[in-house]
Amino acid sequence: MEKKRVLMAMSGGIDSTVAAMLLLEQGYELVGVTYRTFDNISRGCMEKEKGCCSVDSLFEAKRMAQELGFEHHILDIRQEFKDTVITNFIGEYLQGRTPNPCVICNSTIKWGKLIETANEMRCDYIATGHYARIGHQDGRRYLRKGADLSKDQTYFLWTLTQENLSRTLFPLGELTKPEVRQIAFDHGYEKLSKKGESQEICFIPGNDYRTFLAEQVENYTEKYGPGNFVDTSGKRLGEHKGYPNYTIGQRKGLGIALGQPMFVIAIHPEDNTVVLGTKEELQGKSFFAKEINLMKYAKIPDGLEVTAKIRYRNEGKKASLYPEDNRLRVVFHETMDSITPGQSAVFYEGEDVVGGGVIEGKRL
């Protein structure tokens, strides 16, 4: 029987390397690929273990593939990455929303380009080091949370289509991070088994998105300079440094003292105002989600009860879904803080991903 060919997405880190080890042991023929998406080095980032876009990580991925005995390719897609992920990231902030670049990257770059490359290289499947699993029901494929719930990455993968899932392997889905580290150690990669991991946006070392915007947007300071903080009645409270510098729910770093804790509860790009309010005013129970992608079901029944996550580091809360045109109205069963336009909302039944969408706006 001919071996199935798998295009293995290699980052140079422990997860993708161990995923490759496991697939080789299962008898697959691997072709490794690492995409050059953004040069952190241009911003002075020389740290080897910080993000997947560094020059160091490219060569580390190639070295790992060579040691494991399969071919590896580095493909330059910096322009495509800029035109999609970075352009979306900048545009969302300039429209007063808070983007989730990892979600955009997964749908357009990691899966979009991976499947395109897999077809060119005659690969049957693609594989990544994500902590996620794939379930099957009624002829549909859907994501299931990874066995290691502390590492589960399904929140960032909700945009994957049925075609994407049919071509995807997640070798680490049933493993915990300690087990992955042990596998690396047992294969003689002691240094790799102890390697740290970054929580940063890969193209923004230090997560300093404000400096990134200032560097990337022409005449940024002149166009997006100081404006007014106002309260929910429109009363001026003071001056801010430009609305793109703030996100919904932000409390620290406002640079204004009002005698009580105040939070950013709305951002209005049209007049460069940032609305501040109390924690109670920050809370809401419902919102619309757009750009819906369904996984477990082809259609959402009215009032379907799910667990909805509106942030990655969030266990999720009970909510009901109501389809309205091409959107979903999401109604939580209790009030929630910081329902943030631009962020992803992902819906679960237990460990199964029902689907997801982009938060369009808060409904009080």
Salt bridges, closest charged atoms under 4 A:
ASP15 OD1 - LYS177 NZ 2.91
GLU25 OE2 - HIS187 NE2 2.68
GLU29 OE2 - ARG5 NH1 2.72
ASP39 OD2 - ARG36 NH2 3.05
ASP39 OD2 - ARG78 NH1 2.78
GLU60 OE2 - ARG63 NH2 2.82
GLU67 OE2 - ARG63 NH1 2.54
GLU71 OE1 - HIS73 NE2 2.65
ASP76 OD2 - ARG78 NH2 2.59
GLU80 OE2 - LYS113 NZ 3.17
GLU92 OE2 - ARG97 NH2 2.83
GLU116 OE2 - LYS113 NZ 3.06
GLU174 OE1 - ARG133 NH1 3.44
GLU190 OE2 - LYS194 NZ 3.22
GLU197 OE1 - LYS151 NZ 2.96
GLU197 OE1 - LYS177 NZ 3.36
GLU197 OE2 - ARG181 NH2 3.93
GLU215 OE1 - ARG43 NE 2.95
GLU270 OE2 - HIS268 ND1 3.70
GLU315 OE2 - LYS317 NZ 3.28
GLU324 OE2 - ARG329 NE 2.56
ASP337 OD2 - LYS279 NZ 2.88
GLU349 OE1 - LYS296 NZ 3.05
GLU351 OE1 - ARG133 NH2 2.70
GLU351 OE1 - ARG144 NH2 3.42
ASP352 OD1 - ARG144 NE 2.68
ASP352 OD2 - LYS296 NZ 2.81
GLU360 OE1 - ARG327 NH1 2.73
